[in-house]
Amino acid sequence: MRSVKNNENNDSNQLPSQLRRAAERFHRWRSMRRRGTAIPESLWRLATQLAASYGVCKTASTLKLDYYSLKKRLSESTSAGDATTFLELPSSSLATAGECIIDCQNSLGARMRIQLKGVALSELAALGRSLWSAE
């Protein structure tokens, strides 16, 4: 029996520190909660962040969570983060655009392609502002 306990200690020592700390937080919450109380959203967020880094199986087993519940929450959180983001290019590194093609599509599916040659980036930024602010 002693060797089993040593193996458990060795396993927990080999865990990444983030997973080990999260397991301690879950243990504290479980020891203080009333039976039947749902896991707080803050702990679920922590679990999904760790699952994204360390995998659903390892995270679920370490935090003693249902694999499928964690997998579902992870897929929901990653699909919500798939929104298009804006990337600003520093104007100092690219004073003029030699040639560029801009493909735009709005949420209704309307598309527009703009092909520019020898345009200053400041003019390109002004064009973008006027296109996106047009009703």
N, C-alpha and C positions, 0 to 999 in steps of 0.2 A: 504494500500500500504506500509505503514511503516513496518508492520510485515513481508512482503515479503523480504524487504531489509535486515532486521535483520536475517532472515533465511539464505539468501545468505552469509552474513558475518559469521554466525555460521558454515555453510558448509565449507567455505574456511579455517576457523580456525581449523576445524577438519581434514583437509587434511594433509598427511605427508609433512614435510618441503621440501623434494626433489620434490614432485609433485607441491607444491605451487611455488617453485622457477622456475621450468620448465615452469609452466603456465605463470609466469611473463616474462620469456624469449620469449616465443611464442607471448605473447601480444605485447612486445616491437618490435619484428620482424614484426609482422603484421601491427603495426602502422607506420612503416617506409618503408615498401616495396611498390613497384609498383604493382598495380593490375595485377594478372595473373602470378606473379613471383613464381617459384617453391620453395618449402620449402628446405632450405639448408640441405645437408647431415649431417652436425653436429647436427642439431636439430632432424633429423630423428633418428640418432644414440642414442641421449639422450632419445627420446621417446621409442625406442625399449628396451633400458636398463630398463627404468621405467616400461614398460609393462611386462617385465620378472619378476619384483619384485612385482608389484601391480595389475597386470592383464590388459588385453587389454581393456576391457569395461571401467574400472575406468580411465585408462590413456587416452584413446581416448576422453572420455567425458570431462575430466578435461582440456586437451590440445586443445579441439575442433578440433579433427582430425577424418577422416573417419575411422570407426572401421575396415573395411575390408582391407583398405590400411595398417593400422598399424599391423593387424594380419598377413598379407602377409609378410611384412618386418621382423616381429619378427620370423616367421617360417624360412625365408631365412637366418637370422642371426644365429639362433640356429642350423640349419642343416649344415651351414658352419663351426660351432664350434665343430662338432662331430668327427673331425679327431683324430686318435689314438695319444696318448701322451706317452712319455717315463717317467717312474718313477724310480728314482735312489734310491736304498736302501743304507743306511749308512753301510759301511763295519764294523764299530766298533760294531754294535749291532748284527751282524750275521757273525761270523768268518768263520764258515763252514756250508754248507748246508747238513743236514742229508740225505734227499732225496728230489729230486724235478723233476718235469716233465715240460718241456718247449714245448709249442705248438707254432709254427711259421707258418705264412702264408704271402706270398707276394701279390702284387697287381694283379698278373696274376692268383692267386688262388692256386699256388703250396703250399703244406703243408709239414711240417716236425715236427716230435715229437722227443724230446731228453729226455731221462730219465737218471738222474745222482744220484749217491749215494756217500756220503762222499767227496764231492769236495769242495775245498776252494773257497770262493767267488772271490778271485783274478783270479783263474783259470777259473771260470765261466764267469767273465767279459772278459777275453782274448778270450775265445771261442766265446762269442757273437760278439766281435769286428771282429774276423776273419770270422765268418759266414756272417755278414752284409757287410763287405768290399769285399767279394768274388764276382767275376763277373760271 
